[in-house]
Amino acid sequence: MQRWRFIERNPWAVRGLLPSAARRFAGGDPHGFRQRIVDHVAVRLTGRLLGEESNDAALAFFDEQEGPTWNQVEEVIQLVCRLPESTLK
């Protein structure tokens, strides 16, 4: 619960998990872009990729997001930080 509150109150603290250049969608396959974002954040945070259920949940969450791409990415970063795998590090 502490990690959830910390991320909620200090979203700037997890922004460093993903370089700003990687947050920009330059066209192409949106699913591939979203998967790369999720994978990059997971590896930076935990040292490994997410499990299948968590990965599917992160991608579904990404699909539901609206607004600018950078804002969607911020929300997904915060979600990945709250997944079970991130608490096992």
SEFIVO-210233 format. One record per atom (N, C-alpha, C): residue in one letter; x, z, y negated; atom name; residue number from 0. Coordinates in nm, 2 decimals. Layout:
N
code  X  Z  Y  site  pos
A  X  Z  Y  CA  NUM
...
# end
This chain:
89
code  X  Z  Y  site  pos
M  0.08  0.00  0.12  N  0
M  0.00  0.00  0.00  CA  0
M  0.09  0.00  -0.13  C  0
Q  0.20  0.07  -0.12  N  1
Q  0.29  0.07  -0.24  CA  1
Q  0.34  -0.07  -0.27  C  1
R  0.37  -0.15  -0.17  N  2
R  0.42  -0.28  -0.20  CA  2
R  0.31  -0.36  -0.26  C  2
W  0.19  -0.35  -0.22  N  3
W  0.08  -0.42  -0.28  CA  3
W  0.06  -0.39  -0.42  C  3
R  0.07  -0.26  -0.45  N  4
R  0.05  -0.22  -0.59  CA  4
R  0.17  -0.27  -0.68  C  4
F  0.29  -0.26  -0.62  N  5
F  0.41  -0.30  -0.69  CA  5
F  0.40  -0.45  -0.73  C  5
I  0.36  -0.53  -0.63  N  6
I  0.35  -0.68  -0.66  CA  6
I  0.23  -0.71  -0.76  C  6
E  0.13  -0.63  -0.75  N  7
E  0.01  -0.65  -0.84  CA  7
E  0.05  -0.62  -0.98  C  7
R  0.13  -0.51  -1.00  N  8
R  0.17  -0.46  -1.14  CA  8
R  0.29  -0.53  -1.19  C  8
N  0.37  -0.59  -1.10  N  9
N  0.50  -0.65  -1.14  CA  9
N  0.52  -0.79  -1.08  C  9
P  0.43  -0.88  -1.11  N  10
P  0.45  -1.01  -1.04  CA  10
P  0.58  -1.08  -1.07  C  10
W  0.64  -1.05  -1.18  N  11
W  0.77  -1.11  -1.22  CA  11
W  0.88  -1.07  -1.12  C  11
A  0.86  -0.96  -1.05  N  12
A  0.96  -0.92  -0.96  CA  12
A  0.98  -1.01  -0.84  C  12
V  0.88  -1.08  -0.80  N  13
V  0.89  -1.17  -0.68  CA  13
V  0.90  -1.32  -0.72  C  13
R  0.90  -1.35  -0.85  N  14
R  0.92  -1.49  -0.89  CA  14
R  1.05  -1.55  -0.85  C  14
G  1.15  -1.46  -0.84  N  15
G  1.29  -1.51  -0.80  CA  15
G  1.30  -1.56  -0.66  C  15
L  1.19  -1.54  -0.58  N  16
L  1.20  -1.59  -0.44  CA  16
L  1.19  -1.74  -0.43  C  16
L  1.15  -1.80  -0.54  N  17
L  1.14  -1.95  -0.54  CA  17
L  1.19  -2.00  -0.67  C  17
P  1.29  -2.09  -0.66  N  18
P  1.35  -2.15  -0.79  CA  18
P  1.24  -2.23  -0.86  C  18
S  1.25  -2.23  -0.99  N  19
S  1.15  -2.29  -1.07  CA  19
S  1.13  -2.44  -1.04  C  19
A  1.24  -2.51  -1.01  N  20
A  1.24  -2.65  -0.98  CA  20
A  1.15  -2.68  -0.85  C  20
A  1.15  -2.58  -0.76  N  21
A  1.08  -2.60  -0.64  CA  21
A  0.93  -2.58  -0.66  C  21
R  0.89  -2.53  -0.77  N  22
R  0.74  -2.50  -0.80  CA  22
R  0.67  -2.63  -0.85  C  22
R  0.74  -2.73  -0.88  N  23
R  0.68  -2.85  -0.93  CA  23
R  0.64  -2.95  -0.82  C  23
F  0.52  -2.99  -0.82  N  24
F  0.47  -3.09  -0.73  CA  24
F  0.50  -3.23  -0.79  C  24
A  0.59  -3.31  -0.73  N  25
A  0.62  -3.44  -0.78  CA  25
A  0.55  -3.55  -0.72  C  25
G  0.44  -3.52  -0.65  N  26
G  0.36  -3.62  -0.59  CA  26
G  0.39  -3.63  -0.44  C  26
G  0.33  -3.72  -0.37  N  27
G  0.35  -3.73  -0.22  CA  27
G  0.25  -3.65  -0.15  C  27
D  0.29  -3.59  -0.04  N  28
D  0.20  -3.52  0.05  CA  28
D  0.18  -3.37  0.00  C  28
P  0.06  -3.34  -0.04  N  29
P  0.04  -3.20  -0.09  CA  29
P  0.05  -3.10  0.02  C  29
H  0.01  -3.13  0.14  N  30
H  0.02  -3.04  0.25  CA  30
H  0.17  -3.00  0.28  C  30
G  0.26  -3.11  0.28  N  31
G  0.40  -3.08  0.30  CA  31
G  0.46  -3.00  0.19  C  31
F  0.42  -3.02  0.06  N  32
F  0.46  -2.94  -0.05  CA  32
F  0.42  -2.80  -0.03  C  32
R  0.30  -2.77  0.01  N  33
R  0.25  -2.64  0.02  CA  33
R  0.32  -2.57  0.14  C  33
Q  0.35  -2.64  0.25  N  34
Q  0.42  -2.58  0.36  CA  34
Q  0.56  -2.55  0.32  C  34
R  0.63  -2.63  0.24  N  35
R  0.76  -2.60  0.20  CA  35
R  0.77  -2.48  0.11  C  35
I  0.67  -2.46  0.03  N  36
I  0.66  -2.34  -0.06  CA  36
I  0.65  -2.22  0.03  C  36
V  0.56  -2.22  0.12  N  37
V  0.53  -2.10  0.21  CA  37
V  0.66  -2.07  0.29  C  37
D  0.72  -2.17  0.35  N  38
D  0.84  -2.16  0.43  CA  38
D  0.95  -2.10  0.35  C  38
H  0.97  -2.15  0.23  N  39
H  1.09  -2.11  0.14  CA  39
H  1.07  -1.96  0.11  C  39
V  0.95  -1.93  0.06  N  40
V  0.93  -1.79  0.02  CA  40
V  0.94  -1.69  0.14  C  40
A  0.89  -1.73  0.26  N  41
A  0.90  -1.65  0.38  CA  41
A  1.04  -1.63  0.42  C  41
V  1.12  -1.74  0.42  N  42
V  1.26  -1.72  0.46  CA  42
V  1.34  -1.64  0.36  C  42
R  1.32  -1.66  0.23  N  43
R  1.39  -1.58  0.13  CA  43
R  1.35  -1.43  0.14  C  43
L  1.22  -1.40  0.18  N  44
L  1.18  -1.26  0.19  CA  44
L  1.21  -1.20  0.32  C  44
T  1.19  -1.27  0.43  N  45
T  1.21  -1.20  0.56  CA  45
T  1.32  -1.25  0.64  C  45
G  1.38  -1.37  0.61  N  46
G  1.48  -1.43  0.69  CA  46
G  1.43  -1.52  0.80  C  46
R  1.31  -1.54  0.81  N  47
R  1.25  -1.62  0.91  CA  47
R  1.11  -1.68  0.86  C  47
L  1.06  -1.78  0.93  N  48
L  0.94  -1.84  0.90  CA  48
L  0.82  -1.74  0.94  C  48
L  0.71  -1.76  0.88  N  49
L  0.59  -1.68  0.91  CA  49
L  0.54  -1.71  1.05  C  49
G  0.47  -1.62  1.11  N  50
G  0.40  -1.65  1.24  CA  50
G  0.29  -1.74  1.21  C  50
E  0.23  -1.80  1.32  N  51
E  0.13  -1.90  1.31  CA  51
E  0.01  -1.85  1.23  C  51
E  -0.04  -1.73  1.26  N  52
E  -0.16  -1.69  1.19  CA  52
E  -0.14  -1.66  1.04  C  52
S  -0.03  -1.60  1.01  N  53
S  0.01  -1.58  0.87  CA  53
S  0.03  -1.71  0.80  C  53
N  0.10  -1.80  0.86  N  54
N  0.12  -1.93  0.80  CA  54
N  -0.01  -2.00  0.77  C  54
D  -0.10  -2.00  0.87  N  55
D  -0.23  -2.07  0.85  CA  55
D  -0.31  -2.00  0.74  C  55
A  -0.30  -1.87  0.73  N  56
A  -0.37  -1.79  0.62  CA  56
A  -0.31  -1.83  0.49  C  56
A  -0.18  -1.84  0.48  N  57
A  -0.12  -1.87  0.35  CA  57
A  -0.15  -2.01  0.31  C  57
L  -0.16  -2.11  0.40  N  58
L  -0.19  -2.24  0.36  CA  58
L  -0.34  -2.25  0.33  C  58
A  -0.43  -2.18  0.40  N  59
A  -0.57  -2.18  0.36  CA  59
A  -0.59  -2.12  0.22  C  59
F  -0.52  -2.01  0.19  N  60
F  -0.52  -1.95  0.06  CA  60
F  -0.48  -2.05  -0.05  C  60
F  -0.37  -2.12  -0.02  N  61
F  -0.32  -2.22  -0.11  CA  61
F  -0.42  -2.33  -0.14  C  61
D  -0.49  -2.37  -0.03  N  62
D  -0.59  -2.48  -0.05  CA  62
D  -0.71  -2.43  -0.13  C  62
E  -0.74  -2.30  -0.14  N  63
E  -0.85  -2.25  -0.21  CA  63
E  -0.82  -2.23  -0.36  C  63
Q  -0.69  -2.23  -0.39  N  64
Q  -0.65  -2.21  -0.53  CA  64
Q  -0.68  -2.32  -0.62  C  64
E  -0.71  -2.29  -0.75  N  65
E  -0.74  -2.39  -0.85  CA  65
E  -0.65  -2.37  -0.97  C  65
G  -0.64  -2.46  -1.05  N  66
G  -0.56  -2.45  -1.17  CA  66
G  -0.43  -2.52  -1.16  C  66
P  -0.34  -2.49  -1.25  N  67
P  -0.21  -2.55  -1.25  CA  67
P  -0.13  -2.52  -1.13  C  67
T  -0.04  -2.61  -1.08  N  68
T  0.03  -2.59  -0.96  CA  68
T  0.12  -2.46  -0.97  C  68
W  0.18  -2.44  -1.09  N  69
W  0.27  -2.32  -1.10  CA  69
W  0.19  -2.19  -1.08  C  69
N  0.07  -2.19  -1.12  N  70
N  -0.02  -2.07  -1.10  CA  70
N  -0.05  -2.06  -0.96  C  70
Q  -0.08  -2.17  -0.89  N  71
Q  -0.12  -2.16  -0.75  CA  71
Q  0.00  -2.11  -0.67  C  71
V  0.12  -2.15  -0.70  N  72
V  0.24  -2.11  -0.64  CA  72
V  0.27  -1.96  -0.66  C  72
E  0.24  -1.91  -0.78  N  73
E  0.26  -1.77  -0.81  CA  73
E  0.17  -1.68  -0.72  C  73
E  0.04  -1.73  -0.70  N  74
E  -0.05  -1.66  -0.62  CA  74
E  -0.01  -1.66  -0.47  C  74
V  0.04  -1.77  -0.43  N  75
V  0.08  -1.78  -0.29  CA  75
V  0.21  -1.69  -0.26  C  75
I  0.30  -1.69  -0.36  N  76
I  0.42  -1.60  -0.34  CA  76
I  0.37  -1.46  -0.33  C  76
Q  0.28  -1.41  -0.41  N  77
Q  0.23  -1.28  -0.40  CA  77
Q  0.16  -1.25  -0.27  C  77
L  0.08  -1.35  -0.22  N  78
L  0.02  -1.33  -0.09  CA  78
L  0.12  -1.32  0.02  C  78
V  0.22  -1.40  0.03  N  79
V  0.32  -1.40  0.13  CA  79
V  0.39  -1.26  0.13  C  79
C  0.41  -1.20  0.01  N  80
C  0.47  -1.07  0.00  CA  80
C  0.38  -0.96  0.06  C  80
R  0.26  -0.99  0.07  N  81
R  0.16  -0.89  0.13  CA  81
R  0.13  -0.91  0.28  C  81
L  0.18  -1.01  0.33  N  82
L  0.15  -1.04  0.48  CA  82
L  0.23  -0.94  0.57  C  82
P  0.18  -0.92  0.69  N  83
P  0.24  -0.83  0.78  CA  83
P  0.39  -0.85  0.80  C  83
E  0.43  -0.98  0.81  N  84
E  0.58  -1.00  0.83  CA  84
E  0.67  -0.95  0.72  C  84
S  0.62  -0.95  0.60  N  85
S  0.70  -0.90  0.49  CA  85
S  0.72  -0.75  0.49  C  85
T  0.64  -0.68  0.56  N  86
T  0.65  -0.54  0.57  CA  86
T  0.74  -0.49  0.68  C  86
L  0.78  -0.59  0.77  N  87
L  0.86  -0.55  0.88  CA  87
L  1.01  -0.57  0.86  C  87
K  1.05  -0.61  0.74  N  88
K  1.19  -0.63  0.71  CA  88
K  1.26  -0.50  0.70  C  88
# end
